[in-house]
């Protein structure tokens, strides 16, 4: 009996599972899969960081209820109950508070849903404690607010209480493809082509509420295409007057990561090829086994053949950084957010953040899976803020 195809299928399945686990582990938010009793069955490294406990201390031993602030327990338990009885009646996103191992109270933004054909649920837990502090920071300093406004990775929109748009940041313009002159001075009610009527409800609620208003929806780009976003709106005081600040967070990566957890291998492969982050898989000898188009674009290549001809010394500003990174990866088997300087095809330098995992394939050969993100803007912003505080 020829078991070649069976072996090949098993190897491909293991590779897919390793890739899914890599995406799960290096996600920018804490991810957790819990059973119907609330026990964490699986949690990623960000989850360990959030709770202050190791996987061994959490998985199959701790429920998410044990970390909730006592004032939040009843409310969140009711949300969870509604989700299991009637998913449409429970919010998929809400804000709550937890207490970590060290007694620190943290503000958390939760996105949760049931996994199809399962009693388990998957949740993304984003620590927004610093975002809460940022609100105070914004109120105290308009100048600092303007810096955050202009350089944030999220889209920002300022509007009057009558919903007339005062300002938008470059990120939101990049998200939607509009020019600033096309939106400033318009009323949100008149922008049906960009925001839906449900989004209007959020803005209207914000006028009468002291807290945030939230909505997950689709935003339309100028070319008619849509993308998933979270809208967070709140009244703030800016320059002595009340305005509405709306944060538009692109959910594309998070949505794709969720699909990678529950979809088929085909959808997973489609995700790897289409996510706007650079992903590569290499052998221990440096042979590239897989690479997505985002990686080629990041380095300025159109064809993979051209990229393969480039030497590492052409892409690494300092080859010692490369040696140190792989030494650390071989030792720890996983690295996250390792910052290095890299060089594009045209010679321009950029800062990259590398997260990587080392694992064994079906032939017991070491394989390295990498995710690379361009953090140049972030580094420049950090440097600018340091100079302002000097």
C-alpha positions in Angstrom: 0.0 0.0 0.0 1.5 3.3 -1.1 1.3 5.7 1.8 3.2 8.5 0.2 0.2 10.7 -0.3 -1.0 10.0 3.3 2.4 11.1 4.6 2.4 14.2 2.5 -1.1 15.1 3.8 0.0 14.6 7.4 3.1 16.8 6.8 1.0 19.5 5.2 -1.5 19.3 8.1 1.3 19.7 10.7 2.7 22.6 8.8 -0.7 24.3 8.7 -1.2 23.7 12.4 2.2 25.2 13.2 1.3 28.2 11.0 -2.0 28.6 12.8 -0.4 28.4 16.2 2.2 31.0 15.1 -0.5 33.5 14.1 -2.3 32.7 17.3 0.8 33.3 19.4 2.1 36.5 17.7 -1.3 38.2 17.6 -1.2 41.7 18.9 -4.0 41.0 21.3 -4.5 38.3 24.0 -6.5 35.4 22.4 -8.3 32.8 24.4 -10.4 29.7 23.6 -12.7 28.8 26.5 -15.1 25.9 27.1 -18.7 26.3 28.1 -17.8 26.4 31.8 -15.4 29.2 31.2 -12.1 27.3 31.6 -9.3 28.6 29.3 -8.5 25.7 27.0 -5.9 27.7 25.0 -4.3 31.0 25.6 -1.5 32.8 23.7 1.6 34.7 25.0 -0.3 38.0 25.1 -2.8 36.3 27.4 0.0 35.2 29.7 1.2 38.8 29.8 -2.3 40.1 30.4 -3.0 37.9 33.4 0.6 37.7 34.7 0.4 33.9 34.7 2.0 31.1 32.6 0.1 28.8 30.2 0.6 26.0 32.7 -1.1 28.0 35.4 -4.0 29.1 33.2 -4.9 26.4 30.6 -7.6 24.0 31.9 -7.1 25.4 35.4 -8.4 29.0 35.5 -11.8 30.3 34.3 -12.1 33.8 32.8 -14.5 34.6 35.6 -11.7 34.3 38.2 -10.0 37.3 36.7 -13.0 39.6 36.5 -13.3 42.6 38.8 -16.0 41.9 41.4 -18.0 44.8 40.2 -18.1 43.4 36.6 -18.8 39.7 37.3 -22.6 39.8 37.3 -22.8 41.9 34.1 -20.3 39.9 32.1 -21.7 36.6 33.2 -25.1 37.8 31.9 -23.6 38.7 28.5 -22.0 35.3 28.3 -25.3 33.6 29.2 -27.1 35.5 26.5 -24.5 34.7 23.9 -25.0 31.0 24.4 -28.8 31.2 24.5 -29.2 33.7 21.6 -25.9 35.0 20.1 -27.7 37.9 18.4 -29.0 39.2 21.7 -25.5 39.6 23.3 -22.9 42.2 22.3 -19.9 40.7 20.6 -17.8 43.6 21.9 -17.8 45.2 25.3 -15.5 46.8 27.9 -14.8 45.4 31.3 -12.1 45.3 34.0 -9.9 42.4 35.2 -7.4 42.0 38.0 -4.1 40.3 37.1 -1.9 38.1 39.3 -0.2 41.1 40.9 -3.5 42.8 41.8 -3.3 45.4 38.9 -6.7 46.5 37.7 -6.8 46.6 33.9 -9.4 48.0 31.5 -10.1 45.4 28.8 -11.9 45.6 25.5 -13.4 42.1 24.8 -14.4 40.7 21.4 -16.0 37.3 21.8 -18.0 34.8 19.7 -19.0 31.2 19.7 -17.0 28.8 17.5 -19.3 27.2 15.0 -20.3 23.6 15.7 -18.7 23.8 19.1 -19.5 24.6 22.7 -16.3 26.6 22.9 -15.9 30.4 22.5 -13.0 32.5 21.2 -12.2 35.9 22.7 -9.8 38.7 21.9 -8.8 40.7 25.0 -7.3 44.0 24.3 -5.7 45.9 27.2 -7.0 49.5 26.8 -5.8 50.7 30.2 -3.3 53.0 28.4 -6.0 54.2 26.1 -8.0 55.3 29.1 -5.0 57.1 30.4 -4.5 58.6 27.0 -7.9 60.3 27.3 -6.7 62.3 30.3 -3.5 62.9 28.4 -5.5 64.3 25.5 -7.5 66.6 27.7 -4.4 68.0 29.4 -2.4 68.7 26.3 -3.8 69.6 22.9 -0.3 69.6 21.5 0.4 66.1 22.6 -3.0 65.1 21.3 -2.2 66.5 17.9 0.9 64.3 17.8 -1.1 61.2 18.7 -3.8 62.2 16.3 -1.5 62.6 13.3 0.7 59.5 13.9 -1.6 56.9 15.3 -2.1 53.6 13.5 -5.9 54.1 14.1 -8.0 56.5 12.1 -9.2 59.5 14.1 -12.2 61.8 13.3 -13.2 65.0 15.2 -16.7 66.3 14.8 -18.9 68.9 16.3 -21.9 67.8 18.5 -24.1 68.4 15.4 -21.8 65.8 13.6 -20.1 68.3 11.3 -16.6 67.0 10.6 -13.8 69.2 12.0 -10.7 67.1 11.2 -9.5 63.7 10.2 -6.1 62.2 10.5 -3.9 60.8 7.7 -4.5 57.2 8.7 -8.3 57.5 8.2 -7.7 59.2 4.8 -5.4 56.3 3.9 -8.0 53.8 5.1 -10.7 55.3 3.0 -8.9 56.8 0.0 -10.5 60.2 0.4 -8.8 63.6 0.3 -9.1 65.8 3.4 -11.0 68.5 1.4 -13.7 65.9 0.5 -14.7 65.3 4.1 -13.9 68.4 6.2 -17.0 70.5 6.7 -19.4 67.7 5.7 -22.0 66.4 8.1 -21.8 62.7 9.0 -25.5 62.4 8.1 -24.5 63.3 4.5 -21.8 60.6 4.2 -24.1 57.6 3.6 -21.6 56.4 1.0 -18.9 56.1 3.7 -20.7 55.3 7.0 -24.0 53.3 7.4 -27.1 54.4 9.3 -26.1 52.2 12.3 -22.9 54.2 12.6 -25.0 57.4 12.7 -26.8 55.8 15.8 -23.4 55.6 17.5 -22.6 59.2 16.9 -26.1 60.3 18.1 -25.7 58.2 21.3 -22.3 59.8 22.0 -23.9 63.2 22.2 -26.0 62.1 25.3 -23.6 59.6 26.9 -20.7 60.2 29.2 -19.1 56.9 28.2 -17.8 55.4 24.9 -20.2 54.3 22.2 -19.0 51.2 20.2 -19.9 49.6 17.0 -18.4 47.0 14.7 -19.4 47.8 11.1 -18.2 48.1 7.5 -16.7 51.2 6.2 -16.7 52.1 2.6 -13.7 53.3 0.7 -13.9 55.9 -2.0 -13.5 53.1 -4.6 -16.6 51.3 -3.2 -14.9 48.5 -1.5 -15.6 47.8 2.2 -13.5 46.8 5.2 -14.4 45.9 8.8 -13.8 48.5 11.5 -14.5 49.2 15.2 -15.9 52.7 15.9 -15.2 54.1 19.3 -16.9 57.5 19.9 -16.8 59.8 22.9 -17.3 63.4 23.8 -14.1 65.1 24.8 -13.1 68.7 25.7 -10.6 70.1 23.2 -9.4 73.7 23.1 -12.2 74.7 25.6 -15.1 73.2 23.7 -16.9 69.8 23.6 -16.4 67.8 20.4 -16.8 64.1 19.4 -13.7 62.0 19.0 -14.2 58.9 16.9 -11.5 56.3 16.7 -11.7 54.0 13.6 -9.7 50.8 14.2 -9.1 48.6 11.1 -10.2 45.0 12.0 -8.8 43.4 8.8 -5.9 41.7 10.5 -8.0 40.5 13.5 -10.8 39.2 11.2 -8.2 37.3 9.2 -6.6 35.9 12.3 -10.0 34.7 13.6 -10.6 32.9 10.3 -7.3 31.3 10.5 -8.3 29.7 13.8 -11.6 28.2 12.6 -11.4 27.9 8.8 -10.0 25.2 6.6 -6.4 24.9 5.4 -7.4 26.5 2.1 -8.7 29.6 3.8 -5.6 29.7 6.1 -3.3 29.7 3.1 -5.4 32.4 1.5 -5.0 34.4 4.7 -1.2 34.1 4.6 -1.0 35.3 1.1 -3.3 38.3 1.6 -2.6 39.7 5.0 -0.8 43.0 4.8 2.1 41.7 7.0 5.2 40.0 5.7 5.3 36.2 6.3 8.1 33.8 5.4 9.0 30.2 6.2 12.7 29.2 6.0 14.8 26.1 6.6 17.6 26.2 9.2 20.0 26.4 6.2 18.3 29.7 5.1 16.3 28.2 2.2 13.0 30.1 1.7 10.2 27.5 1.7 7.3 29.9 1.5 6.9 33.7 1.2 3.8 35.9 0.8 3.4 38.9 -1.5 3.4 41.4 1.4 7.0 40.3 2.2 8.0 41.0 -1.4 6.3 44.3 -1.5 7.9 45.4 1.8 11.3 44.9 0.4 10.4 46.4 -3.0 10.3 43.2 -5.1 7.7 42.2 -7.6 8.8 38.7 -8.3 9.9 36.0 -5.9 12.8 35.0 -8.3 14.3 38.5 -7.9 14.0 38.3 -4.1 15.7 34.9 -3.9 18.7 36.2 -5.8 19.3 38.9 -3.1 21.9 38.1 -0.4 21.1 38.5 3.3 23.8 41.2 3.5 21.8 43.2 1.0 18.7 43.2 3.2 20.3 43.4 6.7 21.9 46.7 7.7 23.9 44.9 10.4 24.6 41.2 9.8 25.4 40.8 13.5 21.8 41.6 14.3 20.8 38.7 12.0 23.2 36.3 13.8 22.0 37.4 17.2 18.4 37.0 16.2 18.8 33.4 14.9 21.0 32.5 17.9 18.2 33.7 20.2 15.6 31.9 18.2 17.5 28.6 18.2 17.8 28.9 22.0 14.3 30.0 22.9 12.4 28.6 19.9 10.3 31.8 19.8 10.9 35.5 19.7 8.5 38.4 19.6 8.9 42.0 18.5 12.6 41.7 17.8 13.6 45.1 16.4 16.1 45.4 13.6 17.2 47.7 10.8 16.6 46.3 7.3 17.3 47.5 3.7 14.9 47.6 0.8 15.8 46.9 -2.8 16.2 50.6 -3.5 18.6 51.0 -0.6 16.3 52.8 1.7 16.5 51.8 5.4 13.5 50.8 7.6 12.8 49.5 11.1 11.3 46.0 11.2 9.7 44.1 14.1 10.3 40.3 13.8 8.2 37.6 15.5 9.4 34.1 14.8 8.9 30.5 15.8 11.2 27.5 15.4 9.6 24.1 15.0 10.4 20.6 13.5 8.8 19.4 10.3 7.8 15.8 9.5 11.5 15.0 8.7 12.7 16.4 12.0 14.3 19.4 10.2 14.2 22.8 11.9 11.8 25.3 10.3 11.6 29.0 11.0 8.3 30.8 10.6 8.6 34.7 10.5 6.2 37.6 10.7 7.7 40.9 9.9 6.1 44.3 10.3 7.4 47.8 9.3 7.5 49.9 12.5 9.4 52.9 11.0 6.6 55.3 11.7 6.3 54.1 15.3 10.0 54.5 15.9 10.0 58.0 14.4 7.0 59.0 16.6 8.7 57.6 19.7 11.8 59.6 18.9 9.7 62.8 18.3 7.9 62.4 21.6 11.2 61.8 23.5 12.5 65.1 22.0 9.4 67.0 23.0 9.8 65.8 26.6 13.5 66.6 26.9 
